[in-house]
Structure formats: structure tokens, C-alpha cells
Amino acid sequence: MPRIDTSKVSRWDQHGREHVVHVRRTGVQRTIRCDTCGWRRGAQFLPWLKAQEHLAEAHQATVDPAGS
């Protein structure tokens, strides 16, 4: 039975709203899902980069709360 791991990518927009995309891993397949708009996508490679791109393009959320 495959192990399921989850993580998230969060960014803030210019209005101070947090937008979160969850990355869920089952085996080698990863699924990314946006809490704000419900957008979903399968991503085997670079799911966190695709999550960041979605947040920037769809929500103009580019401020990293971790400060990095």
C-alpha cells in the first residue's frame, strides 16, 4: 500500500490574503490542489514550482510568508 505524504505552498497577495496550494504524494504521483479556487493538477515533476506558478499567475500571490 503506497504511503501518502502532504505538504503545502503558501503565498500572500498584495491585499494580505493567504493562498495555499497543497501537494499530496502517493507513490511517485503528486497532486496539487488550490484551497482558494479549487484548481487541481497532477504533477510528477516539480510540483512545488507548479504550485508557486499557479499562485503567482491566478492569485497574484507572490509574498513568501517564510521570508525566503
LOVEXLO-894136 format. One record per atom (N, C-alpha, C, O, CB): residue in one letter; atom name; x, y, z. Coordinates in Angstrom, 2 decimals, always signed. Glycine has a CB too. Layout:
<sites>
 residu atome       x       y       z
      a    CA       X       Y       Z
...
</sites>
This chain:
<sites>
 residu atome       x       y       z
      m     N   +0.84   -1.18   +0.00
      m    CA   +0.00   +0.00   +0.00
      m     C   +0.89   +1.24   +0.00
      m     O   +1.77   +1.35   +0.85
      m    CB   -0.95   +0.00   +1.21
      p     N   +0.68   +2.19   -0.93
      p    CA   +1.53   +3.37   -1.00
      p     C   +1.33   +4.31   +0.19
      p     O   +0.24   +4.44   +0.73
      p    CB   +1.27   +4.12   -2.29
      r     N   +2.41   +4.93   +0.57
      r    CA   +2.37   +5.90   +1.65
      r     C   +1.93   +7.25   +1.10
      r     O   +2.34   +7.62   +0.00
      r    CB   +3.76   +6.01   +2.34
      i     N   +1.10   +7.98   +1.83
      i    CA   +0.60   +9.28   +1.39
      i     C   +1.26  +10.36   +2.24
      i     O   +1.19  +10.32   +3.47
      i    CB   -0.96   +9.36   +1.48
      d     N   +1.89  +11.33   +1.59
      d    CA   +2.51  +12.47   +2.25
      d     C   +1.86  +13.74   +1.71
      d     O   +1.49  +13.80   +0.54
      d    CB   +4.06  +12.50   +2.05
      t     N   +1.73  +14.75   +2.55
      t    CA   +1.21  +16.03   +2.09
      t     C   +2.12  +17.15   +2.56
      t     O   +2.77  +17.06   +3.61
      t    CB   -0.24  +16.25   +2.60
      s     N   +2.14  +18.21   +1.78
      s    CA   +2.84  +19.43   +2.15
      s     C   +2.07  +20.58   +1.52
      s     O   +1.09  +20.36   +0.81
      s    CB   +4.35  +19.41   +1.68
      k     N   +2.51  +21.79   +1.78
      k    CA   +1.79  +22.92   +1.22
      k     C   +2.75  +24.02   +0.79
      k     O   +3.87  +24.13   +1.30
      k    CB   +0.78  +23.47   +2.22
      v     N   +2.28  +24.81   -0.16
      v    CA   +2.98  +26.01   -0.60
      v     C   +2.02  +27.15   -0.33
      v     O   +0.89  +27.13   -0.82
      v    CB   +3.41  +25.93   -2.14
      s     N   +2.44  +28.15   +0.43
      s    CA   +1.56  +29.28   +0.71
      s     C   +2.25  +30.58   +0.33
      s     O   +3.46  +30.73   +0.49
      s    CB   +1.15  +29.31   +2.20
      r     N   +1.46  +31.49   -0.18
      r    CA   +1.93  +32.82   -0.56
      r     C   +0.85  +33.82   -0.19
      r     O   -0.33  +33.47   -0.07
      r    CB   +2.28  +32.89   -2.08
      w     N   +1.25  +35.08   -0.02
      w    CA   +0.33  +36.16   +0.30
      w     C   +0.20  +37.07   -0.91
      w     O   +1.16  +37.27   -1.64
      w    CB   +0.81  +36.95   +1.55
      d     N   -1.00  +37.61   -1.11
      d    CA   -1.19  +38.56   -2.20
      d     C   -1.00  +39.98   -1.68
      d     O   -0.70  +40.18   -0.50
      d    CB   -2.59  +38.40   -2.84
      q     N   -1.16  +40.97   -2.57
      q    CA   -0.92  +42.37   -2.20
      q     C   -1.96  +42.91   -1.22
      q     O   -1.77  +43.98   -0.65
      q    CB   -0.90  +43.24   -3.44
      h     N   -3.06  +42.18   -1.00
      h    CA   -4.10  +42.59   -0.06
      h     C   -3.96  +41.90   +1.29
      h     O   -4.80  +42.06   +2.17
      h    CB   -5.48  +42.31   -0.64
      g     N   -2.90  +41.12   +1.45
      g    CA   -2.65  +40.44   +2.71
      g     C   -3.39  +39.14   +2.90
      g     O   -3.43  +38.60   +4.00
      g    CB   -2.99  +41.34   +3.82
      r     N   -3.98  +38.61   +1.83
      r    CA   -4.69  +37.33   +1.92
      r     C   -3.73  +36.18   +1.63
      r     O   -2.90  +36.26   +0.73
      r    CB   -5.89  +37.29   +0.93
      e     N   -3.87  +35.13   +2.42
      e    CA   -3.04  +33.94   +2.22
      e     C   -3.72  +33.01   +1.22
      e     O   -4.93  +32.78   +1.29
      e    CB   -2.77  +33.21   +3.57
      h     N   -2.93  +32.47   +0.30
      h    CA   -3.40  +31.48   -0.66
      h     C   -2.53  +30.24   -0.48
      h     O   -1.31  +30.35   -0.37
      h    CB   -3.33  +32.03   -2.15
      v     N   -3.16  +29.06   -0.44
      v    CA   -2.45  +27.82   -0.15
      v     C   -2.73  +26.79   -1.23
      v     O   -3.87  +26.59   -1.64
      v    CB   -2.85  +27.28   +1.23
      v     N   -1.65  +26.15   -1.69
      v    CA   -1.77  +25.00   -2.58
      v     C   -1.17  +23.81   -1.84
      v     O   -0.04  +23.86   -1.37
      v    CB   -1.03  +25.26   -3.96
      h     N   -1.94  +22.73   -1.74
      h    CA   -1.48  +21.51   -1.09
      h     C   -0.89  +20.57   -2.13
      h     O   -1.43  +20.42   -3.23
      h    CB   -2.64  +20.82   -0.32
      v     N   +0.21  +19.95   -1.77
      v    CA   +0.86  +18.95   -2.62
      v     C   +0.70  +17.62   -1.91
      v     O   +1.15  +17.44   -0.78
      v    CB   +2.39  +19.29   -2.89
      r     N   +0.04  +16.68   -2.57
      r    CA   -0.20  +15.35   -1.99
      r     C   +0.56  +14.33   -2.82
      r     O   +0.45  +14.29   -4.04
      r    CB   -1.72  +15.01   -1.95
      r     N   +1.32  +13.49   -2.13
      r    CA   +2.11  +12.48   -2.82
      r     C   +1.61  +11.09   -2.46
      r     O   +1.45  +10.75   -1.28
      r    CB   +3.60  +12.61   -2.47
      t     N   +1.36  +10.30   -3.49
      t    CA   +1.02   +8.89   -3.33
      t     C   +1.95   +8.12   -4.25
      t     O   +1.79   +8.16   -5.47
      t    CB   -0.51   +8.60   -3.66
      g     N   +2.92   +7.44   -3.68
      g    CA   +3.93   +6.77   -4.51
      g     C   +4.74   +7.82   -5.26
      g     O   +5.30   +8.73   -4.64
      g    CB   +3.27   +5.79   -5.51
      v     N   +4.82   +7.70   -6.59
      v    CA   +5.57   +8.68   -7.38
      v     C   +4.67   +9.79   -7.92
      v     O   +5.17  +10.80   -8.41
      v    CB   +6.28   +7.99   -8.54
      q     N   +3.36   +9.61   -7.83
      q    CA   +2.44  +10.61   -8.36
      q     C   +2.15  +11.69   -7.32
      q     O   +1.97  +11.40   -6.14
      q    CB   +1.12   +9.95   -8.82
      r     N   +2.12  +12.94   -7.77
      r    CA   +1.79  +14.06   -6.90
      r     C   +0.59  +14.79   -7.48
      r     O   +0.47  +14.97   -8.69
      r    CB   +3.01  +15.02   -6.74
      t     N   -0.29  +15.22   -6.60
      t    CA   -1.46  +16.00   -7.00
      t     C   -1.38  +17.33   -6.27
      t     O   -1.14  +17.37   -5.06
      t    CB   -2.80  +15.25   -6.68
      i     N   -1.59  +18.42   -7.00
      i    CA   -1.58  +19.74   -6.38
      i     C   -3.00  +20.31   -6.45
      i     O   -3.69  +20.17   -7.46
      i    CB   -0.55  +20.69   -7.08
      r     N   -3.43  +20.95   -5.34
      r    CA   -4.79  +21.46   -5.23
      r     C   -4.78  +22.81   -4.52
      r     O   -4.18  +22.95   -3.45
      r    CB   -5.70  +20.46   -4.49
      c     N   -5.44  +23.79   -5.12
      c    CA   -5.51  +25.14   -4.57
      c     C   -6.73  +25.27   -3.66
      c     O   -7.85  +24.97   -4.07
      c    CB   -5.57  +26.19   -5.70
      d     N   -6.52  +25.71   -2.42
      d    CA   -7.62  +25.93   -1.48
      d     C   -8.49  +27.11   -1.90
      d     O   -9.69  +27.12   -1.61
      d    CB   -7.09  +26.15   -0.08
      t     N   -7.91  +28.10   -2.56
      t    CA   -8.64  +29.31   -2.90
      t     C   -9.65  +29.09   -4.01
      t     O  -10.80  +29.50   -3.89
      t    CB   -7.67  +30.39   -3.30
      c     N   -9.23  +28.44   -5.10
      c    CA  -10.10  +28.34   -6.28
      c     C  -10.47  +26.91   -6.65
      c     O  -11.28  +26.71   -7.56
      c    CB   -9.45  +29.00   -7.45
      g     N   -9.90  +25.92   -5.98
      g    CA  -10.24  +24.53   -6.29
      g     C   -9.47  +23.94   -7.45
      g     O   -9.73  +22.80   -7.84
      g    CB  -11.68  +24.43   -6.56
      w     N   -8.53  +24.68   -8.03
      w    CA   -7.71  +24.21   -9.15
      w     C   -6.96  +22.95   -8.73
      w     O   -6.43  +22.87   -7.62
      w    CB   -6.72  +25.31   -9.63
      r     N   -6.91  +21.97   -9.63
      r    CA   -6.20  +20.71   -9.36
      r     C   -5.35  +20.35  -10.56
      r     O   -5.68  +20.68  -11.70
      r    CB   -7.19  +19.56   -9.03
      r     N   -4.25  +19.67  -10.28
      r    CA   -3.39  +19.21  -11.37
      r     C   -2.51  +18.08  -10.87
      r     O   -2.02  +18.10   -9.74
      r    CB   -2.53  +20.37  -11.93
      g     N   -2.31  +17.11  -11.72
      g    CA   -1.34  +16.06  -11.42
      g     C   +0.03  +16.55  -11.84
      g     O   +0.18  +17.18  -12.88
      g    CB   -1.71  +14.74  -12.14
      a     N   +1.02  +16.26  -11.04
      a    CA   +2.37  +16.72  -11.35
      a     C   +3.38  +15.72  -10.81
      a     O   +3.56  +15.59   -9.60
      a    CB   +2.63  +18.13  -10.76
      q     N   +4.03  +15.01  -11.71
      q    CA   +5.04  +14.05  -11.26
      q     C   +6.35  +14.74  -10.95
      q     O   +7.08  +14.33  -10.04
      q    CB   +5.25  +12.96  -12.32
      f     N   +6.67  +15.81  -11.69
      f    CA   +7.93  +16.52  -11.51
      f     C   +7.68  +17.96  -11.10
      f     O   +6.79  +18.62  -11.63
      f    CB   +8.77  +16.46  -12.79
      l     N   +8.47  +18.45  -10.17
      l    CA   +8.45  +19.84   -9.71
      l     C   +7.08  +20.35   -9.29
      l     O   +6.67  +21.42   -9.75
      l    CB   +8.99  +20.71  -10.78
      p     N   +6.36  +19.64   -8.45
      p    CA   +5.01  +20.10   -8.08
      p     C   +5.02  +21.41   -7.30
      p     O   +4.09  +22.20   -7.43
      p    CB   +4.32  +19.04   -7.26
      w     N   +6.07  +21.66   -6.50
      w    CA   +6.11  +22.89   -5.72
      w     C   +6.33  +24.10   -6.62
      w     O   +5.78  +25.17   -6.36
      w    CB   +7.22  +22.82   -4.66
      l     N   +7.12  +23.94   -7.67
      l    CA   +7.30  +25.02   -8.63
      l     C   +6.00  +25.32   -9.35
      l     O   +5.65  +26.49   -9.55
      l    CB   +8.41  +24.67   -9.64
      k     N   +5.27  +24.28   -9.75
      k    CA   +3.98  +24.47  -10.41
      k     C   +2.98  +25.12   -9.47
      k     O   +2.16  +25.93   -9.90
      k    CB   +3.43  +23.12  -10.92
      a     N   +3.04  +24.78   -8.20
      a    CA   +2.16  +25.41   -7.21
      a     C   +2.48  +26.89   -7.07
      a     O   +1.56  +27.72   -7.02
      a    CB   +2.30  +24.70   -5.84
      q     N   +3.76  +27.24   -7.01
      q    CA   +4.16  +28.65   -6.92
      q     C   +3.72  +29.42   -8.16
      q     O   +3.25  +30.55   -8.05
      q    CB   +5.68  +28.76   -6.75
      e     N   +3.87  +28.81   -9.33
      e    CA   +3.45  +29.46  -10.57
      e     C   +1.95  +29.71  -10.57
      e     O   +1.51  +30.78  -10.99
      e    CB   +3.85  +28.60  -11.79
      h     N   +1.17  +28.74  -10.12
      h    CA   -0.29  +28.93  -10.06
      h     C   -0.64  +30.08   -9.14
      h     O   -1.46  +30.93   -9.49
      h    CB   -0.98  +27.64   -9.59
      l     N   -0.02  +30.13   -7.96
      l    CA   -0.33  +31.19   -7.01
      l     C   +0.01  +32.57   -7.58
      l     O   -0.74  +33.52   -7.40
      l    CB   +0.43  +30.97   -5.71
      a     N   +1.13  +32.67   -8.27
      a    CA   +1.54  +33.95   -8.86
      a     C   +0.62  +34.35  -10.01
      a     O   +0.22  +35.51  -10.09
      a    CB   +2.99  +33.87   -9.35
      e     N   +0.30  +33.41  -10.89
      e    CA   -0.49  +33.74  -12.08
      e     C   -1.98  +33.91  -11.78
      e     O   -2.59  +34.86  -12.26
      e    CB   -0.31  +32.67  -13.13
      a     N   -2.55  +33.03  -11.00
      a    CA   -4.00  +33.06  -10.77
      a     C   -4.42  +34.01   -9.65
      a     O   -5.52  +34.56   -9.69
      a    CB   -4.49  +31.67  -10.45
      h     N   -3.55  +34.20   -8.67
      h    CA   -3.95  +34.98   -7.49
      h     C   -3.02  +36.16   -7.21
      h     O   -3.23  +36.88   -6.24
      h    CB   -4.00  +34.07   -6.28
      q     N   -2.00  +36.37   -8.03
      q    CA   -1.00  +37.41   -7.81
      q     C   -0.44  +37.33   -6.39
      q     O   -0.14  +38.35   -5.77
      q    CB   -1.62  +38.80   -8.06
      a     N   -0.30  +36.11   -5.91
      a    CA   +0.22  +35.87   -4.56
      a     C   +1.69  +35.49   -4.69
      a     O   +2.03  +34.37   -5.08
      a    CB   -0.59  +34.74   -3.82
      t     N   +2.57  +36.43   -4.36
      t    CA   +4.00  +36.22   -4.57
      t     C   +4.83  +36.40   -3.31
      t     O   +6.04  +36.13   -3.34
      t    CB   +4.49  +37.17   -5.62
      v     N   +4.24  +36.83   -2.20
      v    CA   +5.00  +37.07   -0.99
      v     C   +5.08  +35.77   -0.19
      v     O   +4.07  +35.22   +0.23
      v    CB   +4.35  +38.20   -0.14
      d     N   +6.30  +35.29   +0.01
      d    CA   +6.55  +34.05   +0.75
      d     C   +6.49  +34.35   +2.25
      d     O   +7.28  +35.15   +2.74
      d    CB   +7.93  +33.43   +0.36
      p     N   +5.56  +33.73   +3.00
      p    CA   +5.47  +34.00   +4.44
      p     C   +6.70  +33.55   +5.21
      p     O   +6.95  +34.04   +6.32
      p    CB   +4.25  +33.33   +5.01
      a     N   +7.48  +32.63   +4.65
      a    CA   +8.70  +32.17   +5.31
      a     C   +9.83  +33.18   +5.15
      a     O  +10.84  +33.12   +5.85
      a    CB   +9.14  +30.80   +4.76
      g     N   +9.65  +34.11   +4.22
      g    CA  +10.65  +35.15   +4.02
      g     C  +11.84  +34.74   +3.20
      g     O  +12.84  +35.45   +3.17
      g    CB  +11.11  +35.63   +5.32
      s     N  +11.77  +33.59   +2.53
      s    CA  +12.91  +33.14   +1.73
      s     C  +12.69  +33.38   +0.27
      s     O  +13.55  +33.06   -0.55
      s    CB  +13.20  +31.67   +1.97
</sites>
